[in-house]
Amino acid sequence: MTWKIITDSGSDFRSISDITSDISFEVVPLILNIDHQIYHDTTDLDISEMIQTMTQSQSASTTACPAPDSYVQAFKDAENILCFTLSSQISGSYNSASLAKDLVLEENPKQNIQIIDSRSAGAEIDLLILKAIELIQANHSFETVISEINHFHEKTKVNFLLESVDSLVKNGRVSKIIGQMIGLLGIRLIGKRSPEGTIELAQKTKGIKRAYKALIREMEKSGFNGGQVVISHVQNHTAAEELANLIREIYPQTELLILPCSGLCSFYAQDKGLIIGYHQ
């Protein structure tokens, strides 16, 4: 049985090398519209240039989810398909993939396709993908893989550590006064996802060291006790390593992976932002 793992660019993975030959992997990119320029969130996207354009732009930026046909083409070349998407509460990607599934199954009703709403973005999606690979390589059936992923997902969470909210100000989601205060006073925002898949403010703190400690406390409040962690970052590997080291000091057993953010995640987390996905 051949397997294929598909994700939109809400995941930070661009390729996965350490998988068996019967598993393939593909990213279906979103589109970013910034200052009248169109960026496709593919492997050749220059994140640094994109961030610079966002910073200099005075206008609101937007994103566009993949068209259903993009998913249709991705779904055709494997017997078992697992597709992970951005939260359906913040993107149309889940609906687009679901429509594609219906179209593909009309032609091939025996194919196995599962669309998984991550209710999240970034590092939490990465965790789900890693779990899917582990289950597939353990030779579980399609039904068992789905069941185990859903069980695993019940105990995964995500937090965001943001140093800038310029894009949110330009899009009218944060007031200019709050945006200026964050920039001038060195305030960091710690966000989390709701059970439904929306983004909420958990707390704010001043200074990066305090922010790290507050973030770890926020993780512990959500049940973290040394489980698997993925930290994705926007041009900020140093901060990701500092946070990782603090987590390891408290939880030396933690399995931890650091990744650069995708274009879509960089768009939302902005320059120097961190996204932390973790399993309890």
C-alpha positions in Angstrom: 0.0 0.0 0.0 1.4 3.4 -1.0 0.9 6.4 1.3 1.1 10.1 0.7 1.2 12.9 3.3 0.0 16.2 2.0 -0.1 19.6 3.8 -0.8 23.1 2.9 2.0 25.6 3.6 0.6 26.1 7.1 3.2 23.4 7.9 6.8 24.4 8.1 8.1 21.2 6.4 9.2 21.6 2.8 10.6 18.1 2.4 11.0 15.1 4.6 14.0 12.9 3.8 14.0 10.1 6.5 10.8 8.3 5.3 10.4 4.9 3.5 10.0 4.7 -0.2 6.3 3.8 0.1 5.6 7.2 1.7 5.6 10.4 -0.4 5.2 14.0 0.8 3.9 17.1 -0.9 3.2 20.7 0.1 0.3 22.6 -1.6 1.2 26.2 -1.2 -0.9 29.2 -0.2 -0.5 32.5 -1.9 0.5 35.7 -0.1 -0.5 39.1 -1.4 1.8 41.8 0.0 2.0 45.4 -1.3 0.5 44.4 -4.7 3.1 41.6 -5.0 2.1 37.9 -5.2 4.3 35.4 -3.4 3.8 31.7 -3.8 4.7 29.8 -0.6 7.1 27.4 -2.2 10.6 26.2 -1.5 12.1 29.1 -3.5 10.3 31.8 -1.5 12.8 34.4 -0.2 11.4 34.8 3.4 13.8 37.7 4.2 12.7 39.6 1.1 9.0 38.9 1.9 9.4 40.1 5.5 11.1 43.3 4.3 8.3 44.0 1.8 5.7 43.5 4.6 7.6 45.8 6.9 7.9 48.6 4.4 4.4 48.3 3.1 1.7 50.7 4.4 -1.2 48.6 3.1 -2.9 45.6 4.4 -1.6 42.2 3.2 -3.8 39.1 2.5 -3.5 35.4 1.9 -5.3 33.0 -0.5 -5.8 29.3 0.1 -5.0 26.7 -2.6 -7.7 26.1 -5.2 -9.5 22.7 -5.1 -7.7 21.6 -8.3 -4.3 21.9 -6.6 -5.5 19.3 -4.1 -7.1 17.2 -6.8 -3.7 16.8 -8.5 -2.0 16.1 -5.2 -4.5 13.4 -4.2 -4.2 11.2 -7.4 -1.0 9.3 -7.0 -1.3 7.1 -3.8 -3.7 4.6 -2.3 -3.8 6.2 1.1 -3.9 10.0 1.5 -3.5 12.0 4.7 -4.0 15.7 4.2 -3.3 18.2 7.0 -4.6 21.8 6.7 -4.5 25.1 8.5 -7.4 25.7 10.9 -10.7 25.9 9.1 -11.4 28.9 11.3 -8.6 31.0 9.8 -8.3 29.7 6.2 -10.4 28.2 3.4 -7.8 25.5 2.8 -9.7 22.8 4.7 -12.8 23.4 2.7 -10.8 23.4 -0.6 -9.2 20.1 0.3 -12.6 18.6 1.3 -14.1 19.6 -2.0 -11.1 18.0 -3.8 -11.6 14.8 -1.9 -15.2 14.6 -3.1 -14.1 15.1 -6.7 -11.4 12.5 -6.5 -13.6 9.9 -4.8 -16.2 10.2 -7.6 -13.6 8.8 -10.0 -11.9 6.4 -7.6 -14.3 5.5 -4.7 -11.8 2.9 -3.3 -9.1 5.4 -2.6 -8.6 6.3 1.1 -8.5 10.1 1.7 -8.6 11.8 5.1 -8.6 15.6 5.5 -7.4 16.6 8.9 -8.3 20.1 10.2 -5.3 20.9 12.4 -7.3 23.7 14.1 -3.9 25.3 14.2 -0.9 26.4 12.2 2.9 25.9 12.1 4.6 23.7 14.7 1.4 21.9 15.8 0.8 20.8 12.2 4.4 19.7 12.0 3.9 17.5 15.1 0.8 15.8 13.5 2.8 15.1 10.4 5.7 13.5 12.4 3.1 11.4 14.2 1.6 10.2 10.9 5.0 9.1 9.6 5.6 7.2 12.8 2.3 5.4 12.6 2.7 4.6 8.9 6.2 3.2 9.3 4.8 1.0 12.1 2.6 -0.7 9.4 -0.7 0.3 10.9 -3.9 0.2 8.8 -5.4 3.4 7.4 -8.2 3.3 9.9 -5.8 2.8 12.8 -3.5 5.6 11.6 -6.5 8.0 11.5 -7.7 7.0 15.0 -4.3 7.3 16.5 -3.7 10.7 14.9 -7.0 12.0 16.3 -6.1 10.7 19.7 -2.7 12.3 19.5 -4.2 15.6 18.4 -6.3 15.7 21.5 -3.1 16.3 23.5 -1.3 18.7 21.2 -1.2 22.5 21.7 0.4 25.5 20.2 1.7 28.8 21.5 3.0 31.9 19.7 5.6 34.4 20.9 5.4 37.6 18.9 7.8 40.5 18.9 5.9 42.5 16.3 2.2 43.0 15.4 2.7 45.5 12.5 0.8 43.3 10.0 -2.0 42.9 12.5 -2.2 46.7 12.9 -2.2 47.2 9.1 -5.1 44.6 8.8 -7.0 46.4 11.5 -6.9 43.5 14.0 -4.8 45.5 16.5 -4.9 49.2 17.2 -2.0 51.4 16.2 -1.5 52.6 19.8 -1.1 49.0 21.0 1.2 48.2 18.1 3.4 51.2 18.9 3.6 50.3 22.5 4.7 46.8 21.7 7.4 48.1 19.5 8.7 50.8 21.8 8.4 49.1 25.1 9.8 45.7 24.1 6.5 43.9 25.0 6.1 40.4 23.7 2.7 38.8 23.1 2.1 35.2 23.9 -0.8 33.7 22.0 -2.6 30.3 22.0 -5.2 28.6 20.0 -8.7 28.0 21.2 -10.2 24.5 21.0 -12.2 25.6 17.9 -9.0 26.8 16.1 -9.0 30.5 16.6 -6.0 32.5 17.9 -6.3 34.1 21.3 -4.1 36.3 23.4 -2.8 34.4 26.5 -0.7 37.1 28.1 1.9 39.8 27.4 5.2 40.4 29.0 8.2 42.7 28.8 11.6 41.5 27.8 12.6 38.3 26.0 13.9 36.4 29.1 10.6 37.0 31.0 8.7 36.0 27.8 10.5 32.6 27.6 9.6 31.8 31.2 6.0 33.0 30.8 5.7 30.9 27.7 6.9 27.8 29.4 4.5 28.4 32.3 1.7 28.8 29.6 2.7 25.4 28.1 2.6 23.8 31.6 -0.9 25.3 32.2 -2.0 23.5 29.1 -0.7 20.2 30.4 2.9 20.1 29.0 5.0 17.7 31.0 8.0 17.0 28.8 6.4 15.7 25.7 7.5 16.3 22.1 8.1 19.9 21.0 8.6 21.6 17.7 9.7 25.2 17.7 9.5 27.1 14.4 10.9 30.6 14.0 10.9 33.6 11.6 14.6 34.4 11.0 15.3 33.8 14.7 17.2 30.6 15.2 19.0 32.0 18.2 15.8 32.7 20.1 14.5 29.2 19.2 17.7 27.6 20.6 17.5 29.7 23.8 14.0 28.6 24.4 14.8 25.0 23.5 17.6 25.0 26.1 15.4 26.4 28.8 12.8 23.6 28.1 15.6 21.0 28.1 16.8 22.3 31.5 13.4 21.6 33.0 12.4 18.6 30.9 15.7 16.8 29.8 13.6 14.0 28.3 11.9 16.2 25.8 12.3 15.4 22.1 12.7 18.7 20.4 12.9 19.9 16.8 13.6 23.4 15.5 12.5 24.5 12.0 12.4 27.8 10.1 8.8 29.0 9.5 7.1 28.7 6.2 6.1 31.8 4.3 2.6 31.6 5.6 3.7 31.2 9.2 6.2 34.0 8.7 3.4 36.2 7.4 1.4 35.8 10.6 4.2 35.4 13.2 6.2 38.2 11.6 9.9 38.9 12.0 11.6 37.2 15.0 8.3 35.4 15.9 8.2 31.9 17.4 5.6 29.2 17.1 5.8 26.4 19.6 3.9 23.2 19.1 3.9 20.5 21.8 2.4 17.3 23.0 1.5 16.9 26.6 
